[in-house]
Amino acid sequence: MNLNELSAEQIVFLSTINDTLVETYERVIRDKGITRSIEIPMIGSVKSFHSVSEEEIAEITVNKRYICAKSVQDKLKPIADFIKDATPDIYEKAYSLAGMHDDEEESKDSDDNS
C-alpha cells in the first residue's frame, strides 16, 4: 500500500479537528447530556440542557466512530504536541486553519474547570 506523506501542518490540522470530535463525545459522557448555547439578538445568550440516559452513554462509549476517533487521537496528539514545541509557527498556522484560536482553547479550559 502506498500512502502519501502528510506535512506537519496537515498532521496538526487533522489532530485538531479530531480532538474537537473526541472532546465533544467526552463532554456528553462527562455531563450526561448536551448543552446548547443560543444567541438571541437584543436578549443575549440562552443555554439549554438535554439529558442523556445511562443507556445512551453506554452506547456512545462503544460507538465505532468514538473508538476510532480516540485511537486516532492517541496516535496524532503526541506528534502534534511535538510539532507545537518544535515549530510553533507551523502549529499555529494549522491550528488557525482548523478554526481554532487561543481564546476558544481558554474558553474550553474554563468550561473544564467549572
Summary of the structure (lengths in Angstrom):
residues: 114
radius of gyration: 16.8
end to end distance: 46.6
largest distance: 56.6
contacts: 263
relative contact order: 0.17
helix: 67%
strand: 14%
